[in-house]
């Protein structure tokens, strides 16, 4: 879950929260409860799938 507030080019607040849920709506609800201190009220919440780098996967040597 990516949380941003402020102008798109230079956001004044940016944070990534990792949550495990089935839907984007549920992810937003969990992230709102877990983030401390609370983000600005104008924050935008975007759910997305984590990539391999964020999960700690490394390529295997051949």
PyMOL Python script that loads the backbone (N, CA, C, O; Angstrom):
from pymol import cmd

cmd.read_pdbstr("""\
ATOM      1  N   UNK A   1       0.850  -1.150   0.000  1.00  0.00           N
ATOM      2  CA  UNK A   1       0.000   0.000   0.000  1.00  0.00           C
ATOM      3  C   UNK A   1       0.902   1.220   0.000  1.00  0.00           C
ATOM      4  O   UNK A   1       1.725   1.393   0.899  1.00  0.00           O
ATOM      5  N   UNK A   2       0.750   2.053  -0.996  1.00  0.00           N
ATOM      6  CA  UNK A   2       1.494   3.307  -1.069  1.00  0.00           C
ATOM      7  C   UNK A   2       0.592   4.444  -0.606  1.00  0.00           C
ATOM      8  O   UNK A   2      -0.558   4.549  -1.033  1.00  0.00           O
ATOM      9  N   UNK A   3       1.118   5.286   0.264  1.00  0.00           N
ATOM     10  CA  UNK A   3       0.367   6.426   0.791  1.00  0.00           C
ATOM     11  C   UNK A   3       1.141   7.684   0.424  1.00  0.00           C
ATOM     12  O   UNK A   3       2.323   7.810   0.741  1.00  0.00           O
ATOM     13  N   UNK A   4       0.455   8.629  -0.257  1.00  0.00           N
ATOM     14  CA  UNK A   4       1.092   9.877  -0.669  1.00  0.00           C
ATOM     15  C   UNK A   4       0.183  11.054  -0.380  1.00  0.00           C
ATOM     16  O   UNK A   4      -1.040  10.938  -0.460  1.00  0.00           O
ATOM     17  N   UNK A   5       0.782  12.190  -0.044  1.00  0.00           N
ATOM     18  CA  UNK A   5       0.045  13.440   0.133  1.00  0.00           C
ATOM     19  C   UNK A   5       0.899  14.572  -0.402  1.00  0.00           C
ATOM     20  O   UNK A   5       2.123  14.553  -0.279  1.00  0.00           O
ATOM     21  N   UNK A   6       0.248  15.551  -0.993  1.00  0.00           N
ATOM     22  CA  UNK A   6       0.962  16.689  -1.545  1.00  0.00           C
ATOM     23  C   UNK A   6       0.957  16.648  -3.060  1.00  0.00           C
ATOM     24  O   UNK A   6       0.295  15.798  -3.657  1.00  0.00           O
ATOM     25  N   UNK A   7       1.691  17.560  -3.692  1.00  0.00           N
ATOM     26  CA  UNK A   7       1.717  17.596  -5.150  1.00  0.00           C
ATOM     27  C   UNK A   7       2.366  16.331  -5.717  1.00  0.00           C
ATOM     28  O   UNK A   7       3.260  15.764  -5.089  1.00  0.00           O
ATOM     29  N   UNK A   8       1.925  15.883  -6.896  1.00  0.00           N
ATOM     30  CA  UNK A   8       2.459  14.645  -7.473  1.00  0.00           C
ATOM     31  C   UNK A   8       3.968  14.659  -7.712  1.00  0.00           C
ATOM     32  O   UNK A   8       4.633  13.640  -7.528  1.00  0.00           O
ATOM     33  N   UNK A   9       4.511  15.807  -8.119  1.00  0.00           N
ATOM     34  CA  UNK A   9       5.948  15.847  -8.416  1.00  0.00           C
ATOM     35  C   UNK A   9       6.818  15.799  -7.167  1.00  0.00           C
ATOM     36  O   UNK A   9       7.862  15.146  -7.160  1.00  0.00           O
ATOM     37  N   UNK A  10       6.398  16.480  -6.121  1.00  0.00           N
ATOM     38  CA  UNK A  10       7.168  16.515  -4.871  1.00  0.00           C
ATOM     39  C   UNK A  10       6.224  16.329  -3.693  1.00  0.00           C
ATOM     40  O   UNK A  10       5.861  17.300  -3.029  1.00  0.00           O
ATOM     41  N   UNK A  11       5.827  15.091  -3.431  1.00  0.00           N
ATOM     42  CA  UNK A  11       4.894  14.884  -2.317  1.00  0.00           C
ATOM     43  C   UNK A  11       5.529  15.235  -0.981  1.00  0.00           C
ATOM     44  O   UNK A  11       6.709  14.973  -0.747  1.00  0.00           O
ATOM     45  N   UNK A  12       4.731  15.827  -0.117  1.00  0.00           N
ATOM     46  CA  UNK A  12       5.227  16.206   1.207  1.00  0.00           C
ATOM     47  C   UNK A  12       5.206  15.023   2.165  1.00  0.00           C
ATOM     48  O   UNK A  12       5.872  15.050   3.200  1.00  0.00           O
ATOM     49  N   UNK A  13       4.448  13.988   1.825  1.00  0.00           N
ATOM     50  CA  UNK A  13       4.364  12.794   2.668  1.00  0.00           C
ATOM     51  C   UNK A  13       4.322  11.580   1.754  1.00  0.00           C
ATOM     52  O   UNK A  13       3.524  11.529   0.818  1.00  0.00           O
ATOM     53  N   UNK A  14       5.180  10.605   2.024  1.00  0.00           N
ATOM     54  CA  UNK A  14       5.201   9.381   1.224  1.00  0.00           C
ATOM     55  C   UNK A  14       5.609   8.231   2.131  1.00  0.00           C
ATOM     56  O   UNK A  14       6.604   8.321   2.849  1.00  0.00           O
ATOM     57  N   UNK A  15       4.841   7.155   2.098  1.00  0.00           N
ATOM     58  CA  UNK A  15       5.152   5.992   2.921  1.00  0.00           C
ATOM     59  C   UNK A  15       4.613   4.740   2.238  1.00  0.00           C
ATOM     60  O   UNK A  15       3.565   4.778   1.593  1.00  0.00           O
ATOM     61  N   UNK A  16       5.329   3.640   2.382  1.00  0.00           N
ATOM     62  CA  UNK A  16       4.889   2.350   1.877  1.00  0.00           C
ATOM     63  C   UNK A  16       4.641   1.432   3.058  1.00  0.00           C
ATOM     64  O   UNK A  16       5.483   1.303   3.947  1.00  0.00           O
ATOM     65  N   UNK A  17       3.483   0.798   3.061  1.00  0.00           N
ATOM     66  CA  UNK A  17       3.092  -0.101   4.143  1.00  0.00           C
ATOM     67  C   UNK A  17       2.834  -1.470   3.539  1.00  0.00           C
ATOM     68  O   UNK A  17       2.095  -1.582   2.561  1.00  0.00           O
ATOM     69  N   UNK A  18       3.426  -2.507   4.099  1.00  0.00           N
ATOM     70  CA  UNK A  18       3.200  -3.871   3.624  1.00  0.00           C
ATOM     71  C   UNK A  18       2.115  -4.523   4.466  1.00  0.00           C
ATOM     72  O   UNK A  18       2.262  -4.661   5.680  1.00  0.00           O
ATOM     73  N   UNK A  19       1.030  -4.920   3.823  1.00  0.00           N
ATOM     74  CA  UNK A  19      -0.068  -5.612   4.498  1.00  0.00           C
ATOM     75  C   UNK A  19      -0.451  -6.828   3.658  1.00  0.00           C
ATOM     76  O   UNK A  19      -0.233  -6.843   2.447  1.00  0.00           O
ATOM     77  N   UNK A  20      -1.013  -7.829   4.293  1.00  0.00           N
ATOM     78  CA  UNK A  20      -1.418  -9.057   3.607  1.00  0.00           C
ATOM     79  C   UNK A  20      -2.937  -9.173   3.683  1.00  0.00           C
ATOM     80  O   UNK A  20      -3.486  -9.556   4.716  1.00  0.00           O
ATOM     81  N   UNK A  21      -3.613  -8.841   2.584  1.00  0.00           N
ATOM     82  CA  UNK A  21      -5.074  -8.923   2.520  1.00  0.00           C
ATOM     83  C   UNK A  21      -5.479  -9.446   1.153  1.00  0.00           C
ATOM     84  O   UNK A  21      -4.642  -9.600   0.264  1.00  0.00           O
ATOM     85  N   UNK A  22      -6.763  -9.718   0.990  1.00  0.00           N
ATOM     86  CA  UNK A  22      -7.267 -10.237  -0.284  1.00  0.00           C
ATOM     87  C   UNK A  22      -7.720  -9.141  -1.242  1.00  0.00           C
ATOM     88  O   UNK A  22      -7.694  -9.339  -2.457  1.00  0.00           O
ATOM     89  N   UNK A  23      -8.131  -8.000  -0.721  1.00  0.00           N
ATOM     90  CA  UNK A  23      -8.646  -6.926  -1.577  1.00  0.00           C
ATOM     91  C   UNK A  23      -7.933  -5.613  -1.276  1.00  0.00           C
ATOM     92  O   UNK A  23      -7.340  -5.434  -0.212  1.00  0.00           O
ATOM     93  N   UNK A  24      -8.007  -4.707  -2.235  1.00  0.00           N
ATOM     94  CA  UNK A  24      -7.408  -3.393  -2.046  1.00  0.00           C
ATOM     95  C   UNK A  24      -8.100  -2.576  -0.970  1.00  0.00           C
ATOM     96  O   UNK A  24      -7.459  -1.811  -0.250  1.00  0.00           O
ATOM     97  N   UNK A  25      -9.408  -2.741  -0.864  1.00  0.00           N
ATOM     98  CA  UNK A  25     -10.164  -2.019   0.162  1.00  0.00           C
ATOM     99  C   UNK A  25      -9.746  -2.467   1.554  1.00  0.00           C
ATOM    100  O   UNK A  25      -9.558  -1.647   2.452  1.00  0.00           O
ATOM    101  N   UNK A  26      -9.603  -3.776   1.723  1.00  0.00           N
ATOM    102  CA  UNK A  26      -9.172  -4.304   3.020  1.00  0.00           C
ATOM    103  C   UNK A  26      -7.750  -3.850   3.335  1.00  0.00           C
ATOM    104  O   UNK A  26      -7.427  -3.572   4.490  1.00  0.00           O
ATOM    105  N   UNK A  27      -6.901  -3.774   2.311  1.00  0.00           N
ATOM    106  CA  UNK A  27      -5.527  -3.317   2.518  1.00  0.00           C
ATOM    107  C   UNK A  27      -5.510  -1.873   3.013  1.00  0.00           C
ATOM    108  O   UNK A  27      -4.724  -1.527   3.895  1.00  0.00           O
ATOM    109  N   UNK A  28      -6.372  -1.035   2.451  1.00  0.00           N
ATOM    110  CA  UNK A  28      -6.439   0.361   2.886  1.00  0.00           C
ATOM    111  C   UNK A  28      -6.903   0.458   4.334  1.00  0.00           C
ATOM    112  O   UNK A  28      -6.373   1.261   5.101  1.00  0.00           O
ATOM    113  N   UNK A  29      -7.884  -0.350   4.713  1.00  0.00           N
ATOM    114  CA  UNK A  29      -8.383  -0.325   6.094  1.00  0.00           C
ATOM    115  C   UNK A  29      -7.303  -0.739   7.086  1.00  0.00           C
ATOM    116  O   UNK A  29      -7.135  -0.107   8.129  1.00  0.00           O
ATOM    117  N   UNK A  30      -6.569  -1.809   6.758  1.00  0.00           N
ATOM    118  CA  UNK A  30      -5.504  -2.281   7.651  1.00  0.00           C
ATOM    119  C   UNK A  30      -4.390  -1.247   7.732  1.00  0.00           C
ATOM    120  O   UNK A  30      -3.880  -0.973   8.818  1.00  0.00           O
ATOM    121  N   UNK A  31      -4.007  -0.672   6.599  1.00  0.00           N
ATOM    122  CA  UNK A  31      -2.931   0.316   6.587  1.00  0.00           C
ATOM    123  C   UNK A  31      -3.310   1.551   7.401  1.00  0.00           C
ATOM    124  O   UNK A  31      -2.462   2.109   8.098  1.00  0.00           O
ATOM    125  N   UNK A  32      -4.560   1.982   7.325  1.00  0.00           N
ATOM    126  CA  UNK A  32      -5.006   3.146   8.107  1.00  0.00           C
ATOM    127  C   UNK A  32      -4.880   2.885   9.600  1.00  0.00           C
ATOM    128  O   UNK A  32      -4.525   3.782  10.363  1.00  0.00           O
ATOM    129  N   UNK A  33      -5.171   1.656  10.018  1.00  0.00           N
ATOM    130  CA  UNK A  33      -5.058   1.312  11.439  1.00  0.00           C
ATOM    131  C   UNK A  33      -3.607   1.206  11.881  1.00  0.00           C
ATOM    132  O   UNK A  33      -3.283   1.554  13.016  1.00  0.00           O
ATOM    133  N   UNK A  34      -2.715   0.724  10.991  1.00  0.00           N
ATOM    134  CA  UNK A  34      -1.341   0.408  11.375  1.00  0.00           C
ATOM    135  C   UNK A  34      -0.379   1.585  11.314  1.00  0.00           C
ATOM    136  O   UNK A  34       0.625   1.587  12.026  1.00  0.00           O
ATOM    137  N   UNK A  35      -0.653   2.584  10.486  1.00  0.00           N
ATOM    138  CA  UNK A  35       0.280   3.709  10.328  1.00  0.00           C
ATOM    139  C   UNK A  35       0.211   4.616  11.551  1.00  0.00           C
ATOM    140  O   UNK A  35      -0.863   5.059  11.957  1.00  0.00           O
ATOM    141  N   UNK A  36       1.383   4.882  12.132  1.00  0.00           N
ATOM    142  CA  UNK A  36       1.476   5.826  13.257  1.00  0.00           C
ATOM    143  C   UNK A  36       2.725   6.655  13.061  1.00  0.00           C
ATOM    144  O   UNK A  36       3.781   6.068  12.824  1.00  0.00           O
ATOM    145  N   UNK A  37       2.690   7.943  13.138  1.00  0.00           N
ATOM    146  CA  UNK A  37       1.525   8.807  13.318  1.00  0.00           C
ATOM    147  C   UNK A  37       0.660   8.824  12.058  1.00  0.00           C
ATOM    148  O   UNK A  37       1.125   8.485  10.970  1.00  0.00           O
ATOM    149  N   UNK A  38      -0.574   9.213  12.213  1.00  0.00           N
ATOM    150  CA  UNK A  38      -1.535   9.196  11.109  1.00  0.00           C
ATOM    151  C   UNK A  38      -1.078  10.122   9.981  1.00  0.00           C
ATOM    152  O   UNK A  38      -0.569  11.212  10.239  1.00  0.00           O
ATOM    153  N   UNK A  39      -1.260   9.688   8.734  1.00  0.00           N
ATOM    154  CA  UNK A  39      -0.896  10.543   7.598  1.00  0.00           C
ATOM    155  C   UNK A  39      -1.871  11.711   7.469  1.00  0.00           C
ATOM    156  O   UNK A  39      -2.918  11.713   8.115  1.00  0.00           O
ATOM    157  N   UNK A  40      -1.537  12.709   6.638  1.00  0.00           N
ATOM    158  CA  UNK A  40      -2.450  13.837   6.433  1.00  0.00           C
ATOM    159  C   UNK A  40      -3.799  13.359   5.881  1.00  0.00           C
ATOM    160  O   UNK A  40      -3.884  12.308   5.246  1.00  0.00           O
ATOM    161  N   UNK A  41      -4.834  14.135   6.130  1.00  0.00           N
ATOM    162  CA  UNK A  41      -6.172  13.755   5.658  1.00  0.00           C
ATOM    163  C   UNK A  41      -6.265  13.743   4.139  1.00  0.00           C
ATOM    164  O   UNK A  41      -7.111  13.045   3.578  1.00  0.00           O
ATOM    165  N   UNK A  42      -5.412  14.502   3.470  1.00  0.00           N
ATOM    166  CA  UNK A  42      -5.456  14.573   2.009  1.00  0.00           C
ATOM    167  C   UNK A  42      -4.674  13.437   1.350  1.00  0.00           C
ATOM    168  O   UNK A  42      -4.490  13.450   0.133  1.00  0.00           O
ATOM    169  N   UNK A  43      -4.216  12.466   2.117  1.00  0.00           N
ATOM    170  CA  UNK A  43      -3.390  11.383   1.575  1.00  0.00           C
ATOM    171  C   UNK A  43      -4.182  10.524   0.598  1.00  0.00           C
ATOM    172  O   UNK A  43      -5.379  10.293   0.771  1.00  0.00           O
ATOM    173  N   UNK A  44      -3.483  10.059  -0.430  1.00  0.00           N
ATOM    174  CA  UNK A  44      -4.064   9.143  -1.410  1.00  0.00           C
ATOM    175  C   UNK A  44      -3.534   7.751  -1.120  1.00  0.00           C
ATOM    176  O   UNK A  44      -2.340   7.579  -0.873  1.00  0.00           O
ATOM    177  N   UNK A  45      -4.410   6.756  -1.147  1.00  0.00           N
ATOM    178  CA  UNK A  45      -4.065   5.374  -0.819  1.00  0.00           C
ATOM    179  C   UNK A  45      -4.115   4.548  -2.097  1.00  0.00           C
ATOM    180  O   UNK A  45      -5.152   4.485  -2.758  1.00  0.00           O
ATOM    181  N   UNK A  46      -2.988   3.907  -2.453  1.00  0.00           N
ATOM    182  CA  UNK A  46      -2.929   3.079  -3.659  1.00  0.00           C
ATOM    183  C   UNK A  46      -2.436   1.687  -3.286  1.00  0.00           C
ATOM    184  O   UNK A  46      -1.335   1.523  -2.759  1.00  0.00           O
ATOM    185  N   UNK A  47      -3.258   0.700  -3.564  1.00  0.00           N
ATOM    186  CA  UNK A  47      -2.835  -0.669  -3.271  1.00  0.00           C
ATOM    187  C   UNK A  47      -2.177  -1.250  -4.521  1.00  0.00           C
ATOM    188  O   UNK A  47      -2.607  -0.980  -5.642  1.00  0.00           O
ATOM    189  N   UNK A  48      -1.152  -2.035  -4.319  1.00  0.00           N
ATOM    190  CA  UNK A  48      -0.453  -2.685  -5.428  1.00  0.00           C
ATOM    191  C   UNK A  48       0.204  -3.952  -4.904  1.00  0.00           C
ATOM    192  O   UNK A  48       0.370  -4.122  -3.696  1.00  0.00           O
ATOM    193  N   UNK A  49       0.572  -4.828  -5.810  1.00  0.00           N
ATOM    194  CA  UNK A  49       1.256  -6.056  -5.426  1.00  0.00           C
ATOM    195  C   UNK A  49       2.735  -5.766  -5.213  1.00  0.00           C
ATOM    196  O   UNK A  49       3.324  -4.954  -5.926  1.00  0.00           O
ATOM    197  N   UNK A  50       3.323  -6.421  -4.247  1.00  0.00           N
ATOM    198  CA  UNK A  50       4.753  -6.247  -3.980  1.00  0.00           C
ATOM    199  C   UNK A  50       5.556  -6.964  -5.056  1.00  0.00           C
ATOM    200  O   UNK A  50       5.169  -8.037  -5.519  1.00  0.00           O
ATOM    201  N   UNK A  51       6.668  -6.371  -5.449  1.00  0.00           N
ATOM    202  CA  UNK A  51       7.540  -6.982  -6.438  1.00  0.00           C
ATOM    203  C   UNK A  51       8.549  -7.916  -5.792  1.00  0.00           C
ATOM    204  O   UNK A  51       8.642  -7.972  -4.566  1.00  0.00           O
ATOM    205  N   UNK A  52       9.303  -8.647  -6.596  1.00  0.00           N
ATOM    206  CA  UNK A  52      10.270  -9.598  -6.055  1.00  0.00           C
ATOM    207  C   UNK A  52      11.348  -8.950  -5.187  1.00  0.00           C
ATOM    208  O   UNK A  52      11.775  -9.540  -4.194  1.00  0.00           O
ATOM    209  N   UNK A  53      11.789  -7.755  -5.546  1.00  0.00           N
ATOM    210  CA  UNK A  53      12.817  -7.082  -4.736  1.00  0.00           C
ATOM    211  C   UNK A  53      12.286  -6.721  -3.360  1.00  0.00           C
ATOM    212  O   UNK A  53      12.990  -6.863  -2.361  1.00  0.00           O
ATOM    213  N   UNK A  54      11.050  -6.256  -3.308  1.00  0.00           N
ATOM    214  CA  UNK A  54      10.454  -5.886  -2.022  1.00  0.00           C
ATOM    215  C   UNK A  54      10.235  -7.102  -1.133  1.00  0.00           C
ATOM    216  O   UNK A  54      10.239  -6.989   0.093  1.00  0.00           O
ATOM    217  N   UNK A  55      10.045  -8.259  -1.745  1.00  0.00           N
ATOM    218  CA  UNK A  55       9.834  -9.485  -0.976  1.00  0.00           C
ATOM    219  C   UNK A  55      11.146 -10.154  -0.583  1.00  0.00           C
ATOM    220  O   UNK A  55      11.147 -11.130   0.167  1.00  0.00           O
ATOM    221  N   UNK A  56      12.264  -9.632  -1.087  1.00  0.00           N
ATOM    222  CA  UNK A  56      13.568 -10.175  -0.712  1.00  0.00           C
ATOM    223  C   UNK A  56      14.042 -11.313  -1.591  1.00  0.00           C
ATOM    224  O   UNK A  56      14.948 -12.050  -1.201  1.00  0.00           O
ATOM    225  N   UNK A  57      13.455 -11.479  -2.766  1.00  0.00           N
ATOM    226  CA  UNK A  57      13.869 -12.551  -3.673  1.00  0.00           C
ATOM    227  C   UNK A  57      15.173 -12.158  -4.372  1.00  0.00           C
ATOM    228  O   UNK A  57      15.360 -11.002  -4.753  1.00  0.00           O
ATOM    229  N   UNK A  58      16.049 -13.113  -4.531  1.00  0.00           N
ATOM    230  CA  UNK A  58      17.308 -12.889  -5.236  1.00  0.00           C
ATOM    231  C   UNK A  58      17.410 -13.913  -6.357  1.00  0.00           C
ATOM    232  O   UNK A  58      16.920 -15.033  -6.212  1.00  0.00           O
ATOM    233  N   UNK A  59      18.037 -13.550  -7.475  1.00  0.00           N
ATOM    234  CA  UNK A  59      18.178 -14.514  -8.567  1.00  0.00           C
ATOM    235  C   UNK A  59      19.100 -15.663  -8.167  1.00  0.00           C
ATOM    236  O   UNK A  59      20.081 -15.468  -7.449  1.00  0.00           O
ATOM    237  N   UNK A  60      18.774 -16.839  -8.634  1.00  0.00           N
ATOM    238  CA  UNK A  60      19.602 -18.006  -8.330  1.00  0.00           C
ATOM    239  C   UNK A  60      20.692 -18.140  -9.381  1.00  0.00           C
ATOM    240  O   UNK A  60      20.423 -17.951 -10.568  1.00  0.00           O
ATOM    241  N   UNK A  61      21.919 -18.461  -8.974  1.00  0.00           N
ATOM    242  CA  UNK A  61      22.999 -18.642  -9.956  1.00  0.00           C
ATOM    243  C   UNK A  61      22.792 -19.951 -10.721  1.00  0.00           C
ATOM    244  O   UNK A  61      22.278 -20.928 -10.177  1.00  0.00           O
ATOM    245  N   UNK A  62      23.197 -19.952 -11.978  1.00  0.00           N
ATOM    246  CA  UNK A  62      23.070 -21.163 -12.804  1.00  0.00           C
ATOM    247  C   UNK A  62      24.255 -22.051 -12.647  1.00  0.00           C
ATOM    248  O   UNK A  62      24.317 -23.113 -13.267  1.00  0.00           O
TER     249      UNK A  62
END
""", "prot")
cmd.dss("prot")
cmd.show_as("cartoon", "prot")
cmd.util.cbc("prot")
cmd.orient("prot")
